[in-house]
Amino acid sequence: MRKLIVFTLCLLLVGFAVSAKNDKDKDKNMVNIGTYSLDDHFEAKFWKEMFKGGGPGQPGNTLMAVGEGFIFKRAVLESVGDQTESGYDAATTYVGGVLTLNSSGPWLNKGKLRDTAIIAINNSVSNAAPGHLEFHLVFGGQFDDTGYFYRVDAWYQGEPRIQIDDEGNWIFHRDSIFEDIIIQIAEEPIDGVPSGGGGERPGKVNYGTYSTCDPPDFNTKFWKEMFKGGGPGQPGNVLKAIGDGFVFKHAVLEGEGVLTDPDYQDATMYVGGKLTLNSSGPWLNKGQLRARDITAHNFFTWDDSGLHFELRFEGIFEDTGIYFKVLAWYDGQPEMKGWGNTSYEFQRGSDFHAKIIISATEITEELTRDCDED
């Protein structure tokens, strides 16, 4: 009887060891280590850059590329500097990218591999001929929660399709052709990836108060009000504002607001606004925060010196417990298109100031436009 028990235990232990080995081999066989190139191993579908920053080469633009078994998205243009590779004119840094590989490509037999908070460097030439663009995009790192490393190189030469709307706003450029893409998958770190790729992941959100007051924590670019309602102060006008790491848009003028500040002559209210913060600003290390259906209150005065306004709104970012409060103010002579004619088009200004609070708790602090109080 004792021999039977010992024999049975031995069988169980052997069975467990074989099962554990098979599970390990099964996990290892999920990933196919190697170097894969376009056309030889997989196909690409398209790349696309949305001109959310206002035009080519502008911070805030977002880049994505899609192909057989891979998606690279949410890469936000942070800065443009000197080229880092001979043969190109400039190098653009994108941050906050997300790469997902799946089993539609040759690198995986099942499941997915994912990396976030990617830093990508794009060396480019855009002045060789009208409409012609050349670039070499490179990024790499370590896939989340795995021991696998990667590097991606993508080259392009061609004339991408550019879309500009009827109002002259840059929307995007894109193409479905790459010169080549090489994707390397390895069990050891791969040389030559941009600094920060695959490194230690810091916390996502940096709570605090940020302003454009000197010295600035971030910079604004422009605000713009489209006269969809027919002219200044008309319901239906649409307001947006853009800066480093933030986009506020889709805010529709609903009508007159309640004037509670005696320093101004009038008040309006905007509804349906959308705020997006990304890691190009100081408030995030990776990813994005979004809030929709924002109501913004605007106090303003028109006088001989120009337009003066304060725009205020606050809320909670979607699917988070993170609060925000925003104050933006402007004093100047905005650019007018259609002003004085029967067809008003828009007004736009730059060099506006802003303060933004990001908090894990409800915000009771009142923001003021006085930079001396920072």
Secondary structure, DSSP 8 states (H G I E B T S, - for coil): -HHHHHHHHHHHHHHHHHHHHHHHHHHHTTB--EEEEBTTTB-EEEEEEE-TTSSTT-TT-EEEEEETTEEEEEEEEEEEEE-SSTT-SEEEEEEEEEEEEETTSTTBSSSEEEEEEEEEEEEEE--SSTT-EEEEEEEEEE-TTSS-EEEEEEEEEE--EEEE-TTS-EEEEEES--SEEEEEEESS--TT--TTTTS----SB--EEEESSSS-SS-EEEEEEE-TTSSTT-TT-EEEEEETTEEEEEEEEEEE-----TTSSEEEEEEEEEEEEETTSTTBSSSEEEEEEEEEEEEEEEETTEEEEEEEEEEE-TTS--EEEEEEEEEE--EEESTTSSS--EEEE-S-EEEEEEESS-------S-GGG-
